[in-house]
Amino acid sequence: MAVSPGPPARRAAWEAYTIVAGRLLTALQDPAAGPATLNVRLGVAASHIMRSASLWPEHGPMLVSAVHAAVRLLRADARDDLTELAGRIADRLYLLSAGPPRASTAPRNRAPW
């Protein structure tokens, strides 16, 4: 697994993203993956997110709530809803790993008026 450079919060978000997108979502999209496999994959993702949540003051509590909801969905065997939620968690983690938007410093090919 490649590690993203940058501050610890961004690295932790990238690691969590690769776990959710690369392992959990892959298992959810595989019809042959049973509840035991999904339980392990969700457990690994949840553990990483719970440990790292304090690094993301604004988004950490929301991600923790999403993890709790994901566990409830897994227990209810709501695979489609769990897949949707896992995708949204992955999206948020990816944005956190990218860091804040930066203003472009590239020269603009425009007239000054």
Phi and psi restraints in degrees (value plus and minus 20) as a CYANA .aco file:
   2 ALA   PHI     -95.4   -55.4
   2 ALA   PSI     123.5   163.5
   3 VAL   PHI    -127.1   -87.1
   3 VAL   PSI     109.8   149.8
   4 SER   PHI     -93.1   -53.1
   4 SER   PSI     117.0   157.0
   5 PRO   PHI     -91.6   -51.6
   5 PRO   PSI     141.6   181.6
   6 GLY   PHI     104.6   144.6
   6 GLY   PSI    -193.7  -153.7
   7 PRO   PHI     -81.6   -41.6
   7 PRO   PSI     139.6   179.6
   8 PRO   PHI     -75.8   -35.8
   8 PRO   PSI     -56.8   -16.8
   9 ALA   PHI     -84.2   -44.2
   9 ALA   PSI     -60.1   -20.1
  10 ARG   PHI     -90.6   -50.6
  10 ARG   PSI     -59.6   -19.6
  11 ARG   PHI     -82.8   -42.8
  11 ARG   PSI     -64.5   -24.5
  12 ALA   PHI     -83.1   -43.1
  12 ALA   PSI     -59.6   -19.6
  13 ALA   PHI     -84.7   -44.7
  13 ALA   PSI     -60.1   -20.1
  14 TRP   PHI     -86.0   -46.0
  14 TRP   PSI     -63.3   -23.3
  15 GLU   PHI     -82.3   -42.3
  15 GLU   PSI     -63.4   -23.4
  16 ALA   PHI     -85.1   -45.1
  16 ALA   PSI     -59.0   -19.0
  17 TYR   PHI     -80.1   -40.1
  17 TYR   PSI     -66.1   -26.1
  18 THR   PHI     -85.0   -45.0
  18 THR   PSI     -52.5   -12.5
  19 ILE   PHI     -88.9   -48.9
  19 ILE   PSI     -67.4   -27.4
  20 VAL   PHI     -88.8   -48.8
  20 VAL   PSI     -70.5   -30.5
  21 ALA   PHI     -93.9   -53.9
  21 ALA   PSI     -60.0   -20.0
  22 GLY   PHI    -104.3   -64.3
  22 GLY   PSI     -49.1    -9.1
  23 ARG   PHI    -131.6   -91.6
  23 ARG   PSI     -75.4   -35.4
  24 LEU   PHI     -87.7   -47.7
  24 LEU   PSI     -71.9   -31.9
  25 LEU   PHI     -83.3   -43.3
  25 LEU   PSI     -56.7   -16.7
  26 THR   PHI     -81.3   -41.3
  26 THR   PSI     -64.2   -24.2
  27 ALA   PHI     -86.7   -46.7
  27 ALA   PSI     -59.8   -19.8
  28 LEU   PHI     -84.2   -44.2
  28 LEU   PSI     -51.4   -11.4
  29 GLN   PHI    -104.9   -64.9
  29 GLN   PSI     -25.7    14.3
  30 ASP   PHI    -117.4   -77.4
  30 ASP   PSI      90.9   130.9
  31 PRO   PHI     -81.2   -41.2
  31 PRO   PSI     -42.4    -2.4
  32 ALA   PHI     -98.9   -58.9
  32 ALA   PSI     -34.5     5.5
  33 ALA   PHI     -93.8   -53.8
  33 ALA   PSI     101.1   141.1
  34 GLY   PHI    -108.8   -68.8
  34 GLY   PSI     158.4   198.4
  35 PRO   PHI     -78.4   -38.4
  35 PRO   PSI     -55.6   -15.6
  36 ALA   PHI     -85.1   -45.1
  36 ALA   PSI     -63.0   -23.0
  37 THR   PHI     -83.3   -43.3
  37 THR   PSI     -65.9   -25.9
  38 LEU   PHI     -83.5   -43.5
  38 LEU   PSI     -58.2   -18.2
  39 ASN   PHI     -81.6   -41.6
  39 ASN   PSI     -63.8   -23.8
  40 VAL   PHI     -85.8   -45.8
  40 VAL   PSI     -66.7   -26.7
  41 ARG   PHI     -84.3   -44.3
  41 ARG   PSI     -62.3   -22.3
  42 LEU   PHI     -86.5   -46.5
  42 LEU   PSI     -57.4   -17.4
  43 GLY   PHI     -81.5   -41.5
  43 GLY   PSI     -62.3   -22.3
  44 VAL   PHI     -84.3   -44.3
  44 VAL   PSI     -66.2   -26.2
  45 ALA   PHI     -83.1   -43.1
  45 ALA   PSI     -65.5   -25.5
  46 ALA   PHI     -82.2   -42.2
  46 ALA   PSI     -62.6   -22.6
  47 SER   PHI     -80.0   -40.0
  47 SER   PSI     -64.8   -24.8
  48 HIS   PHI     -86.4   -46.4
  48 HIS   PSI     -63.5   -23.5
  49 ILE   PHI     -85.2   -45.2
  49 ILE   PSI     -63.1   -23.1
  50 MET   PHI     -83.2   -43.2
  50 MET   PSI     -60.1   -20.1
  51 ARG   PHI     -87.9   -47.9
  51 ARG   PSI     -52.1   -12.1
  52 SER   PHI    -117.0   -77.0
  52 SER   PSI     -28.5    11.5
  53 ALA   PHI     -75.7   -35.7
  53 ALA   PSI     -53.8   -13.8
  54 SER   PHI     -87.9   -47.9
  54 SER   PSI     -36.9     3.1
  55 LEU   PHI     -96.5   -56.5
  55 LEU   PSI     -35.8     4.2
  56 TRP   PHI    -138.8   -98.8
  56 TRP   PSI      58.2    98.2
  57 PRO   PHI     -75.3   -35.3
  57 PRO   PSI     -58.0   -18.0
  58 GLU   PHI    -100.6   -60.6
  58 GLU   PSI     -58.9   -18.9
  59 HIS   PHI    -123.9   -83.9
  59 HIS   PSI     -37.1     2.9
  60 GLY   PHI     -76.1   -36.1
  60 GLY   PSI     -70.2   -30.2
  61 PRO   PHI     -80.7   -40.7
  61 PRO   PSI     -56.7   -16.7
  62 MET   PHI     -86.6   -46.6
  62 MET   PSI     -60.7   -20.7
  63 LEU   PHI     -87.4   -47.4
  63 LEU   PSI     -57.6   -17.6
  64 VAL   PHI     -82.6   -42.6
  64 VAL   PSI     -63.7   -23.7
  65 SER   PHI     -82.0   -42.0
  65 SER   PSI     -60.4   -20.4
  66 ALA   PHI     -84.2   -44.2
  66 ALA   PSI     -58.1   -18.1
  67 VAL   PHI     -83.8   -43.8
  67 VAL   PSI     -63.6   -23.6
  68 HIS   PHI     -81.6   -41.6
  68 HIS   PSI     -61.0   -21.0
  69 ALA   PHI     -84.6   -44.6
  69 ALA   PSI     -58.4   -18.4
  70 ALA   PHI     -82.7   -42.7
  70 ALA   PSI     -60.6   -20.6
  71 VAL   PHI     -82.8   -42.8
  71 VAL   PSI     -63.2   -23.2
  72 ARG   PHI     -82.6   -42.6
  72 ARG   PSI     -60.6   -20.6
  73 LEU   PHI     -85.2   -45.2
  73 LEU   PSI     -59.1   -19.1
  74 LEU   PHI     -83.4   -43.4
  74 LEU   PSI     -64.5   -24.5
  75 ARG   PHI     -83.5   -43.5
  75 ARG   PSI     -51.3   -11.3
  76 ALA   PHI    -106.1   -66.1
  76 ALA   PSI     -19.4    20.6
  77 ASP   PHI      38.0    78.0
  77 ASP   PSI      17.7    57.7
  78 ALA   PHI    -116.0   -76.0
  78 ALA   PSI      51.1    91.1
  79 ARG   PHI     -81.8   -41.8
  79 ARG   PSI     -62.1   -22.1
  80 ASP   PHI     -83.7   -43.7
  80 ASP   PSI     -64.3   -24.3
  81 ASP   PHI     -86.3   -46.3
  81 ASP   PSI     -57.8   -17.8
  82 LEU   PHI     -84.9   -44.9
  82 LEU   PSI     -59.5   -19.5
  83 THR   PHI     -82.4   -42.4
  83 THR   PSI     -64.0   -24.0
  84 GLU   PHI     -81.6   -41.6
  84 GLU   PSI     -66.6   -26.6
  85 LEU   PHI     -84.8   -44.8
  85 LEU   PSI     -62.2   -22.2
  86 ALA   PHI     -82.2   -42.2
  86 ALA   PSI     -57.4   -17.4
  87 GLY   PHI     -84.0   -44.0
  87 GLY   PSI     -59.5   -19.5
  88 ARG   PHI     -89.7   -49.7
  88 ARG   PSI     -57.7   -17.7
  89 ILE   PHI     -82.8   -42.8
  89 ILE   PSI     -64.6   -24.6
  90 ALA   PHI     -80.5   -40.5
  90 ALA   PSI     -62.7   -22.7
  91 ASP   PHI     -79.4   -39.4
  91 ASP   PSI     -65.5   -25.5
  92 ARG   PHI     -84.3   -44.3
  92 ARG   PSI     -62.4   -22.4
  93 LEU   PHI     -84.0   -44.0
  93 LEU   PSI     -58.6   -18.6
  94 TYR   PHI     -82.2   -42.2
  94 TYR   PSI     -64.9   -24.9
  95 LEU   PHI     -82.6   -42.6
  95 LEU   PSI     -59.6   -19.6
  96 LEU   PHI     -84.2   -44.2
  96 LEU   PSI     -57.1   -17.1
  97 SER   PHI     -90.7   -50.7
  97 SER   PSI     -45.8    -5.8
  98 ALA   PHI     -97.3   -57.3
  98 ALA   PSI     -40.8    -0.8
  99 GLY   PHI      63.8   103.8
  99 GLY   PSI    -199.8  -159.8
 100 PRO   PHI     -88.4   -48.4
 100 PRO   PSI     132.8   172.8
 101 PRO   PHI     -81.6   -41.6
 101 PRO   PSI     123.0   163.0
 102 ARG   PHI    -133.5   -93.5
 102 ARG   PSI     124.1   164.1
 103 ALA   PHI     -91.8   -51.8
 103 ALA   PSI     119.4   159.4
 104 SER   PHI     -91.5   -51.5
 104 SER   PSI     113.9   153.9
 105 THR   PHI    -124.6   -84.6
 105 THR   PSI     -15.4    24.6
 106 ALA   PHI     -90.5   -50.5
 106 ALA   PSI     123.6   163.6
 107 PRO   PHI     -83.8   -43.8
 107 PRO   PSI     122.9   162.9
 108 ARG   PHI    -115.4   -75.4
 108 ARG   PSI     119.8   159.8
 109 ASN   PHI    -114.3   -74.3
 109 ASN   PSI      46.5    86.5
 110 ARG   PHI    -158.2  -118.2
 110 ARG   PSI     136.5   176.5
 111 ALA   PHI     -91.8   -51.8
 111 ALA   PSI     127.8   167.8
 112 PRO   PHI     -91.1   -51.1
 112 PRO   PSI     -28.0    12.0
